[in-house]
Structures are given as structure tokens and as C-alpha cells.
Amino acid sequence: MPQPIDSASKFPVFGALRESLDRRFKAWMLPRLKPARAHRLTNKRLFIVPSRAGLGFLAVVVLLWLTGTNYENNVILGLAFFLTALFVVSIHHTFFNMSGLLVEGTRTDPCFVGEDGEIEIRVSCRKSTDKESITLKFDGGRATTVDLLNQHSVMVKLFTPGEHRGWYQPPRLMVESFYPLGIIRCWSWLVLDVPILVYPQPVAGDIPLSQSASHEGERLEEAGAEDFYGFKPYQTGVSPKHIAWKHYARGQGLYSKEYASYREKSLWLDWEALEGLSTEARLSRLCYWVIKLSATQQPYGLRLPGQTISPSVGVEHKHQMLKTLALFRAPSGAAP
Amino acid sequence: MSGTERYLLPRNSLLWLITAQGLAIAPMLLVLPAWLMGLWTLVLIWRLQEFRGRWPMPGKWVKTLMVVVCVAGLFVSFGRLLGLEPMVTMLICALLLKQLEMQRRKDALLLVYLTFFLIGVQFLFSQTLLACLYGAVCLWCAISSMLSMHQPTGHERPWRSLRLAGRLFLHTVPLMILLFLVMPRFGSLWSVPSPTQSAKTGVSDSMSPGDFSRLSRAGGVAFRVSFERPRPPQDQLYWRGLVFSDFDGRSWSQIKGRNWGYREGALVNWQQGPKSDWRNDAELLGDDASEPLTYNIIMEASHQSWLYSLMVPVEFEQDPLYGVTRDFTLLRRQPVHQRLQYEVTSQLDYRLQPESLSPRQRKLELALPDGYNPQSLAKAAEWRQQSDSEQEYLNRVLAFYRDNFFYTLEPPALGRDSVDEFLWQTQRGFCEHFASSFVVLMRAGGIPARVVAGYQGGEYNPVEDYLVVHQYDAHAWAEVWLEGKGWTRVDPTAAVAPNRVQSSLGELQSDMVEGAMSLGRYRHLKWIGQLRMEWDALNYRWHKAVINFDSEAQNQLLNRWLGGVSPLKLVLFILLAGGGLLLLMSLHLWWRARPEPKSLALRQCARFERLLKRKGWIRPADEPIGEFASRVSSSLSAKHPKTAGAVSEFARLFELEQYAGTPVSASQWRRSLKNLQQTLRAL
């Protein structure tokens, strides 16, 4: 794919011009984008212009035309006219390769803030005509190219980073194709109405156990416990096996690893236990411990202001907890 | 290598790219230096090995070395960089070397573009129908290569790229023809180098014994002629090209400029200047029977500057490049490097300089070198003395030829006194021997005489009504100056072998003058003869219609179509016609992409649902027809068993067709639905 970036760096004037055009185009186009689950690409949505390769192609045509004219050679002129006609015909072929495509967001997978959320998109057309080399790309994301050869539809997975907690609307999706000859670019911007559920970013910290229920899941600091809990400054007498040699090697002083085990009781992760932190910081720590605890077989519950989830185990439970955390006082985005 | 990620050209794209390039380069190797072939092979091997992962891409030093070798090769082969051949060679070198450093998609694109250009350059060397068809194949491959750059999985079906490119090609052709017909032609914008390396063909600028018999075996077409009136008889078709007046004892050549007095006017009268006085030397005897004859000649590239015409061209192309010499032969300022079409009007009935020759010219046309051919000179003097008039002497010499000589394509070799040896010893020869010895005899007898070289006769092609003159029709004859008659054509060959001027050598001795691969050699087979005529006619038509489609022809055509040409009309025409063509093409694309029509069963099903919907039964999208029908019929069966029966009957038909694959006819559907409709109405 021709990257406009290198020309911009080579010719600053053109670069500025291109950027300004790009800005104006986006300013004109963005308000016209209506979010929907499925978009059919029609001539109202498709934009079509010569690509950089196309401009090079036209330069060849001009060169051939000059040669044919100067040598008064009709066959060379014929070739120049052929390539001109090919350029025009190519516009139509590029357009028909794109038009009639249906782009649908079918499913999303949740992710944590800052990680890539997965969106499954179905590209389909009414008839099993061949649609080739269709590139899908979220604004600022990686491109994926699909072909529809003798098939009505194809599934494609795209990834986009979840930028904030809650229901996150993925950025504009660009559907683009240079097929058949690469000299014409046909593209469309779509807003797919398939929000991704974005969980808070997990941040490690002390376990925010419920004060009122602390007796239930009290931490037992004892030698021989199995679960790693944290570090504490070295005191003589601690077994050398427990010394954090890595820290020592980094010159961070001598620490010993602390191990703990919990009573086989339900644990309550509590919002109130994180007093003094901001909402997001609290949610991050709660999120971290939900992940941690879900890896054990211990039942755990969650207390948020106005919401309580009773202790349980299992994947379902974990997702319910994470979803609750994700949507708790979510900054924006309505549930689908 | 550079650290950037390397772009891998899809395999089928590489395949078609190499094919297109190979095809585009191949015909040019005939005219360009041989070392290109070596370079090409090396690049091809390297590229394939690299593609298979055996060899690395050439490093900086290898590349530099290759560039140095190419530049050195250019200098050794040409000694200069300007000129068409060196530039084309350079282009091909660049193309081949670029092949070895294809790193990015941009490089691959550049290669395809260079190939497009190279295909165009091919046509500078040849514009025949065959060359154009060949070019079209190259173009097709190049387009396939460009297309398959966008088919990452295309290597699974490489022919598919070719097929898709073919469709694109066919969609393009109508629009191209439109552009070809209407786009204005501007004529040369600046001067450009022409091909120079090509071997000269046809009659050369001097004549020694053996030249013409060699030429007769060269094969190929010299030019094609179409006449506006019925063509003159075969034995009148003497196509004059050059006039040789200078004899050095062995070979004949044209008058040197310095031997010509400037007082008598310029040697050549170019069309850009006024008509020279001497052009009135030709006294035209234009009675009704011999109107001047206009004819159109399409000459093949000869890389020489003389043109051919029948005796005394009166009118010819109004182009400053054309001129006529004192001897009334046509000349062009630049050698004919491409096929050339020109029109001439000739007077066949004429008297040229009938009154007198200037002393200087008389001296030139009587000159013989000292010390050559003494026997002939003595004999000529003896015969002249025995004759009462010049005409009688001439007849005596012709009779001598008729009685003693043989016409042969394989004459014996001749020594220093070639005319003596020929006349008195071997007596077997070809046209140049007859013409040369005849003129020597004439001059020795005091009659001004000269040799004329050109072509005689030609082969008539009835398919398109024109005359083909082949290289083997090359001929030499004599012109003698007789008091009161002026310059008169005398062909001693005709005296020896009258059938030579009545039918062509190709017909008389095709196995001698045509190559083993040439169709003409087998022309006595009827169908081959016919095929040969048809193919030549096709080429001729191609040239007249396409190669020679100039602004004049364009204006005529547009006048006929649009009734007058104006920029507005032209633009409207292009928009309408071009729009129409694009519309047709779009319709084709749309037709291919149209939604498939619903099957009969699905259409009947939709009607079935509509009927029930009126009565309040609605099928949710996810409910199968069978379940829907049984739901409806079970709710109806108590009160309206007939309706319930009709509903389940329809469902049975539908399932039969959809799942059991039993075809259900249209009338069965109709009956079932009609039955349902009637029972529903009764509800």
C-alpha cells in the first residue's frame, strides 16, 4: 500500500497540503458517519481517487504519448490511449469490487484498558461474485486483508485497544481496496456500533478485604504457606530459600519473600477497603484481585457502593465480577 | 541488505512480470547488441535462484560491477549514448538490473511501468500487424502481473490472474478505439533520434556485378502500390529509384555533386523551395489516353533515402522532406526508417530533354574510364561505324543480346574488365550485367546513356486491389538519349528474357528467390497462394487504416460522423460515446454481481406466508416453514380441517422440494396455493 507519509516528509509543502486536505475531508465526513451494526457499501459511502501508483501510471501514459507523438507512431499512441482507457476502466472495476459489500460487526470480546479488544466482523456480498483484496483497518490499527472468492461471506477478527473502561465504541473502520491494478483507491469510513466491554486495568496492591468480614478470610502469616504474598525487609533468621535474590542482585537491598495462606472461607473484596484512592485506582486493584482469586478455588464476593455480588467460583462468576467493575460508574457508553 | 522489511512479490505476479519482460525484450535483441542476451540470462537465473531462497540478493559490489559492465558494454557497442539504440539498450539494462533489487512494492510497480514503456519502444522498430498482436500479448501479461500484485493468494490459481486481466483488457479495447479515433494528433513536437543500426535493405547507392542477384534472394516486400486508375501493363511498371551515370570500370554510382555545375541549378529540388526551371525539361505528352497516373505507395523501411516512382513524377507529397532529383527520381531528406506512405502522380507519356543536353551533361553521360574493357570499346566503335543512325546501332546491339545471351540468377564471377568478360566470354548474366554492359556499349558508340536501378513489375493482389513489389523484383535497366526523343528507356534484359518483365521472378523461380520458410515459395499450392494473398491484404489494410491514420484521415472521419468538427462537438462526442461504452461495461459488471434470483419454492413460500399473514398468522424469522405450518394447521384442524389440510399440503410440497430434492412443478405449486386461498376465503 502506498504510504503517504514518505512523500510528506520528502516534500514538506505537499505534506502540509495533504494534511490540510485530509483534515478538511475528515471534518466534512465525520459528522456524516452514522453508527450501525451493519453497513452496506453503496456509491453514497464509497470514495474513489487515483492512488500514488495511479499517478505514476499516468506519468507513463504521458511519456508514451510524447514518444508516440514525436515519432508520429500511431501504434505507440494507441498504447498510450489503451493505458488511459485502462485507467478509466479500472475506476469502474475498483468500484464494483467494493460496492454491494456488507460489513457487519458480529461479536466482540472484552478486554482490559490498554489491551487489544477483539471485534469479529463479517464481510459478505449478495452473490458469490469475487471480491478481492479488501483491507479492513481501524483508525490507527493494523490492516487485515480478506478475499471473497466463490463465497458469500468471510469472518475477520480485528483488534483495537480499549481506551477507557466501560462500553467502548471502537474507532472508525476503514474499508479499502486497490484491486484490480493498484492505480485506483476506493475506500469508505464506517462506524460499527459494536461496543467492546473494557475492564479496568489491573493494578497490583494489598488485597482489599472487607473489614466486617475479615475474620472470615484472615490472612495467616506462617512459615510453610504456599501462596506468594509480597516482600518485606529481611530479618535475620529467615530461611535463605525465601530471600528475594533477584532484588538483591539488582542492588535493591535484601528482602525476603512473604508467603501466606488464607482460611478456606469466602473472601469479600470491598470498595471501602481502598479508602483514599480514586475510583479508577480502586477499581484497578479490585480487578487485579478478581483475576488473582479466580485462579484459586476460593469463593470470593464483591462489595461496591450499592452493589453486592455474593461469593462464588468459576469463569461465569469472574466475568460477572469484571463486568460489574467495568460498568461501575462507567465514564460513557451505553450498554448495547 | 537494508533493514526494512522486504516486500515479497506474489509468485504469480513475478511469473507474469518475467514473462511480459521476456516477451517485450525478445524482439529487440534482433537489433540490439548480443551481450544483452547474456545479461538477461544472468538476471533470470539469479532472480529464480533468489526466489527459491538459494542465492542472496546481489550485494552492493556485485551491483556496482554490473552497472560498470553495462556502461562499458554500451560504449563498446555504440561509442555514444545519444541515439535510439543506445537509449533503448540503456532502458533494457535498467529494467534488468532493477529486477535484481526489487525490495518494495514500489520497485515492482516501477518494473511493470518500465515494461509498459518497453512495449511501446518495440513499435519504433516494427509496426506490422504481427508486431502489434505480439505487443498486445506482452501487454496482457504485464497487466496480469500488475493485477496479481493484489492477489496474495493468487499463486493457487495463476491462470485466473490471466483470465481477469483478459476481461479488463477486453473492457478497455472499445474505449481505446474511441480515443484512438478522436484524440487529436499534434505531429512531431521536437526532433527525435531514429533507429540507425538496422541493416539497409533494397537497392543500394552503387551497383557492381552480383549486387542484384544477391538482392533477389533477400526476400521480403519492398513496397505496395495502389492505383487510382487501372494499373498500367506489367511491362510498363518500371519503378525508378536511382540513376547511375558514373562508371569506374567495375561499379556504377550516382553523379557526384562536384561534377554537376551549379549554373545548371540545384541537383535536388526540395518541396520547401520553388519549382526549379529544369522540372520543365520533361515535356509531357498529355493526350486523353494518357492522363497522369496517381498512385499511393506504402514503402517498407529501407533505411535509405530514395523513394520509388514511375517515370516523370509530376506531383508528390507537399512535405518539405520530399524532393526530386535532376534525373526525376524522388528523394527524402531522412532515410526511411519506418513504413512510409506517399502519393505520386506520374506522367507515363513524356519526352525528357528532347532538344539537347548541356555540354557538361553530355560529357558526363558519355564518360568511360580509361583502360577498362578495351575489347568492348573497339567492337562498339566498329559497329557504330557500320550503322547509319543511332537507332540502327541500338537495334544491332539489342539483337546481339537477344541472340547470344542467357538470363540466369547464378551468373559466373567476373574479373577486372567485367564488361569485356561478360560480353565476349561468359554471356550469362542477370539484369545488372545486361544494363551495365549495354550502357558501356552505348557510350562507346557515342550515345549518352545511363543505368537506372529500381524495381520492375510486381505481384497483383486481387483481395484488396493493389500491387506488391518484392525485393526480388529489383531490377536495373538503361536509358539512352536520342536526338529528338530525349531520354528513352531501353531494357536489354527484356531483349534476352522477355518473360522477366511480364511476370515476376517470384512466379518464375520461386524456389530460387524465396526462403524455405516463406509462404511465397509454395505459392503454386492453391490454398497457400490464397492464404498468402489474404495475409498480405490484411497487413496492407492494417497499414492504411491504422498506421497511417493521421490528422487528415481523422478530420475526414469526424466530418463524416459529426458533420463538421468543432471543439464543442468533439468534447460532447467523447463524453457521449465514452459514457455509453462505460455504461455498457458497468452493466456487464453489474450483471455479474446482481443478486441471485430467489428459487421458485422460496417465491411460493413468500406468497404462502402473505396469505396466512392476512389471517393473523406470522412466522418469526427463525421458525422453519414445517413447524410454522404444523402450528397453524393444528390450531385450525378442529374447526376447519380443509384449511388445515391445505396448509400442511403446502408444507409437504415445500419440504419435498427443499429437503428431498424432488422437483415440484409450477402447476403443482399453483394448485396448492389456489386451494389454500379458497379455503382461507371460506374462513
Interface residues (C-beta under 8 A of the other chain):
Chain A: M1 P2 A53 G56 F57 A59 V60 L63 L64 L66 T67 G68 T69 N70 Y71 E72 N73 N74 V75 I76 L77 G78 L79 A80 F81 F82 L83 T84 A85 L86 V88 V89 S90 H92 H93 F96 S99 G100 C125 R126 K127 T129 E132 S133 T145 D147 L149 F178 Y179 P180 L181 G182
Chain B: R105 K106 L109 L110 Y113 F116 F117 I119 G120 V121 F123 L124 Q127 A131 C132 G135 L139 I143 M146 L147 M149 H150 Q151 P152 T153 L164 A165 L168 H171 T172 V173 L175 M176 L178 L179 F180 M183 R185 F186 G187 S188 L189 W190 S191 V192 Q338 V546 I547 N548 F549 D550 G578 L582 M585 S586 L589 W590 R592 A593 R594 P595 E596
